[in-house]
Amino acid sequence: MPVTENIYEPVKAKLTNIIDESPLIKTLVLVPEKEFSFKTGEFIELTLNGIGEAPFTPSSSPLVKDKLEITVMKAGYVTGKIHQLNIGDVVGIRGPFGKGYPLEKFYGKEVLIVGGGCGFAPIRSLLYKLIAEKEKFKKVIFCYGSKTPKDCIYKTLFKELRNIEKFQVLRSVDMADEPWDETIGVVTVLLDQIKIDINNSLAIVCGPPVMMKFGTIRLLEMGYRETDIYLSMEKNMSCGLGKCGHCMLGDYLVCKDGPVFTYNEIKGLPDIWR
Amino acid sequence: MEITVESLKKITFFKEFDSVTIEKILKISELQEFDVEEKIFDEHQKLIDIFVLLEGKVILGINVPGKGKINLGTIHPGQLFSWSALFPPSISTAYAFADVPVKVLSIKASKIQELVGDNDTFGYKFMKIIGQTLSKRLSDTRFQLINMASV
């Protein structure tokens, strides 16, 4: 539910910290003027006055209401300008929008999360929620891949996750151009190393389209049902409300009906991996 | 470390085989150990053994002109590597070294080819495993290639 009555009106938020995650990725810590709640998987629109807007799924805990963290990969005009922001600057945020992860469906199950690159941003928010409710899940396995060790984000979080009961974390890099003591290879190779009860498990995939495609194919080969694979289809979102139609995916509007879909819901639609 | 039929049954690679078959493979195999960073084989080297990793971690990589050695893959226990030994001209497509102290079961490729020729059932199962390994390796390599091309 958006925090302002006017869905187009942003709430002002002050940038209080900037964390360099990788050469192309920064996390912005924002303190909104008003309390800002979201469910994990929902997204917001970040507004830069006179520049434009872009959608992001918060990477911070949905349990924290007085600040919000947004992780941004420099990929175009607006994200380039976001990377030029300084501590103390004021931005706008609209939202939250869309539908997040249906966590109640995960209760009592083994949760497998497959993430890549900047796809870790929404996953981090989800992980915070899973940690907070860890007694409700049988176990959580997180497989994360990045191109190189330098591209791996939230590096300190991995150590924390590995100390949490019920959590298993595996990491890979496509190419080890510096010392790396974990797996080398694409993120799907990590799936060979896990032990999971597929019949009592749900999988979540979030990352670049190429990773989403190959990850989903591998999960299907492993025996996952199409209804048990959740994909975070964060693309083509523009107005955030499903009104501009830019986010159309078959009969769905990603901003309104997503960004989280099961593979079963979208599998036949054209260009889902584009 | 004693290698027995029972201990091999726990290894992923051997799961499809019965005890008699594993016994036959064991007879043409030997346990080899490699220290940290010790070379197992080089890129473009003639291979005579296939390896099943029993303990440790093996890194695969290639020499890229202008960039030097680039590590591109990890082999975990239970996985097969050095499959090129089975197919002429039996030349390695990558280098391999031990990332930590490693124990491998090395199987003579020529001997396994004889077993495959002598026993159709074993031959089919064995080649199915090799086919699945290569198919997966190819799929992962495509994924990796696309990822790297998008850097």
Interface residues (C-beta under 8 A of the other chain):
Chain A: K147 S172 D174 M175 A176 D177 W180 D181 T183 I184 G185 V186 T188 V189 D192 Q193 P208 V210 M211 F214 I217
Chain B: I59 L60 G61 I70 N71 L72 G73 T74 H76 Q79 D99 S139 D140 F143 Q144 I146 N147 M148 S150 V151
